[in-house]
Each structure stands twice: as structure tokens, then as C-alpha cells.
Amino acid sequence: MSPSDYPIRSAHDRRQQRLLIVLALGFVVFGAAAAALFYVLQPETLRIAVGPADSDDHQVVQAMAEAFGDESRTVRLSPITTEGAAESLALLGAGKADLAIGRGDLGMPADAQTLAVLRKNYVVLWSPTGGPRKGPKKKASGRIGEIADLAGRKVAIIGRTGANLELLRTILVASGVESDKVATIQFGTDEIEKLAQDATVDAYLAVGPLDSRITAAAIAATSRSRGAPKFLPVETSEAIALKHARYEAEEIPGSVFNTKPAWPKDKVDTISVNHLILARKELSEAKAAAFYRELFAVRDSIAQRVAGAAHITKPDTEKEAEPAVHRGAAAVINGTERTFLDKYSDYFWFALLLLSGIGSAAAWLRRYLNRDDRDDTTGHRNRILAVVSELRDAGSEQDLLLSQQEVDTIIGETLKCYDDGAIEQDDLAALGLVLELFDHAVAERRATLQSAPTDQAKSPGPTLASRR
């Protein structure tokens, strides 16, 4: 092995090392990109608080979670069972849930916003038309035909939530009745028969959807024990809706609770309050929009599992309401949802700037890693210049051939470096100038040797090879 083989092997080893470094960096970048893509494509899991267990709301949310799991690729739901709507809203306000089910007139977290209407709850007020009330107080007499007649009477409220009691007080005040003059008693939804047998009650209040089995059962039970129901209209429903943004003026259609006989006989004015799917304002627009789209995409599937899911509707974005509609849901409803480019155009520009910076850094890193090859190229160029100087003293054709072989080896190594990208075009151009000088020197020395007398060409003296 000649000494000239060592620099070649050394440069070859360095190129292999650089190639391994580049491959390692490539694998790292590819792995990071794959991990990021996997993370981005993972379905978003949203925690939804609902309660109590086995309630209609809980059953709807369970069916919703199952439908999302079966059909949605972007959103998953993780139900959190609570003791009731108030506890669900508390979890939402504390940031321990992403979504919550709650009635619109309950105490809301300050940043709660509406994603969808789970159902519309109608206020149903009725009084029995049977025998007179029994009890120690007999101050009030006569049948009850309107809300104003409730003064001095007793109203049974179905459901133990304080929201129903507050709702009755709002109706009484708007109807000109002092709420403290109306006695109230609350019954659980599982105490319908007990409620119907209480002869001290003058009127009843239920809050729920028009097809609520609880409301229908209560009306039927009281009609059996106390006579046919007389439905009391909320004649101030529009005024209540104007003063309280969480209530809406509605009508109860005729015959909705029974057809023969018709209960009620004609439409009845009342108010309603929405049961809502709520989210915090901080929930991103993209997540809220994804949930809204998926909810209405699988609504029919949910309704096949639980009948109550048929009441799910979109919130009204055209009027002011409390709580406000979340911007993500509103964007989908109004068709103003931003496109992918609208959302991420700033990120694209940032990415371009980042790629430009990475490119500059890569170029610098490449030059840094190739510094040894550039040094070798400089050394090779200086060596050729030295050979040019030595050619002036070459004593034979053999010396010229040895010089050319050495230069050929340098050229081969330099070309490999160029092919590998270790040196630039400018370095190759500079080497070309030196090689041109070398070729002229070889040609001149060969001409001199050929023109000189044979004995001078063979004269003893140090040759180029021996000087080396």
C-alpha cells in the first residue's frame, strides 16, 4: 500500500461517518414527524359531566358516547356521572370536565357557553276540577281558572330541584301574585302516586319535554284521583321571556297529553327553558366545531338507542341568549367556519421561515462537517503546486510519470469529494487552474528532456524520485 492510499482511506471514512450522521438525523426527523402525525390524528376525548345515574340525561349521554365511539374518527366522549345538573356544572366551572349537561336557568359558571340544546323543557301548570281541597286552611275557595287564583293556595312541584321552585316564583311575580302567598311542596319524580293522593294540593307544576312520561303520568294520576285537569296559561309568557333571557315564550299544543278526552282542549301559553350541552369558553373552536358536527351526524343513531335524543336541536344564534352560543358551534351553524388555510396560514408562513432557517443551518452544518475535506482539497492543491515546482528539476520521463500518477490519485479523491457534496464548484474550479498549470509544467519539462542530448538526460544527479 502506497502512502498516497492513506489520505484516500481517511477521507472515505469521514464520508461514511457523515453519511451515518445524516441518516441518523433523517431517522430522527422521520420519527418525530410520524409521532406528530399519529398524535394529530388521534381522536379528541372530551369529558362530559351528567347526572344523576340512570336519568334520561345520563342515558342520552351514554348512548351519545357509544355512537361517537362507533362512528366518529375525530371525537370521543368520556362520561362523568354526577349527582345532578348542579354538580355537573360545578365540575365544568372547575375545569374538571370539558362538557356538561345542565338546565339553562341553573347557576352557570361565568364562562359557560352553549354547544347544543339537549331538549326543550315546557312549564305545565294545571289544577284538578274534582272535589274541593281538604285541609286545615279553607280560606281559598272555588276552582282555579288562572294563575292569579293561586294566591292562598298550595302548589305541588314535581322534581326536587330548586330551579323548579324559582321558576314558579318567577311566573307568580310576573302574573301579579306575591310568591310568599302561595304554599309549595316538592315531590320526587318517583312519587307521582303520592302526589296524586295528597288532597291538600290545589295545583301542580311539571317541567319537561312535551312527551315527558313523568308529566303525562302525573296528569293521568291526578285526573284519576282529583278530576280532569284544568291547564293554567302563563299569559305573561312573552313578558317573562323579555325580562329573563334564559326563558322562552312557548305554546303547549292541544291534545298533546291525551286525545280522548283532549288534554289540553286548546293550545296553552307557557314558558320553556332549555336543557343544554355546555362547554367552557376556553374550549377551542376546532374542538367545539368537531363535537357539534359529530353530534348531529350521529343524532339519528343516538335516537335509535334512546328516544330522548330526538329532542337534540341546534341553538339559536340569531338572538341573544344566556348562555351564549360557543363560537365553534356558531361557526358551523352559520357557515362561517374557517377553512384549514384560514386557520393555519400564519403557521404556514412561520413554517416557511423556519424551513428557511433550517436550510441555512443545514448549509452551515454541511460546511462544518465537510471542513476536513475542504482542508484536504486545499492540501491537495498545494501538493500539486509543489509538484509543479519539482517538475522543473525532473531528470527523466520516469519522474514525470510518477508525478502524473500522484496527481491522478489527487484528482480521483477530489472528484469523489465533489460527488459526495463535500466540496463546492468553486473548489473544483480552483483545482482546475492548478491542474492546468501542472499540465503545462509536464509538457514543458517533457519537451526539454526530449530536446536535450541523451547523455544529459541520463546524467547522474538526484532525480525527482530520489529527492522525495
Secondary structure as UniProt FT lines:
FT   TURN            3..4
FT   HELIX           5..41
FT   STRAND          44..50
FT   TURN            53..54
FT   HELIX           56..71
FT   STRAND          75..81
FT   HELIX           85..93
FT   TURN            94..95
FT   STRAND          99..103
FT   TURN            104..105
FT   TURN            110..111
FT   STRAND          112..128
FT   HELIX           147..150
FT   TURN            151..152
FT   STRAND          154..158
FT   HELIX           162..174
FT   TURN            175..176
FT   HELIX           179..181
FT   STRAND          183..187
FT   TURN            189..190
FT   HELIX           192..197
FT   TURN            199..200
FT   STRAND          203..208
FT   TURN            210..211
FT   HELIX           213..226
FT   STRAND          229..231
FT   TURN            235..236
FT   HELIX           237..243
FT   TURN            245..246
FT   STRAND          247..252
FT   TURN            254..255
FT   TURN            259..262
FT   STRAND          268..280
FT   TURN            281..282
FT   HELIX           285..297
FT   HELIX           299..305
FT   HELIX           307..311
FT   HELIX           327..334
FT   HELIX           340..369
FT   HELIX           371..391
FT   TURN            392..393
FT   HELIX           397..419
FT   TURN            420..421
FT   HELIX           425..451
FT   HELIX           454..457
FT   HELIX           464..467
//
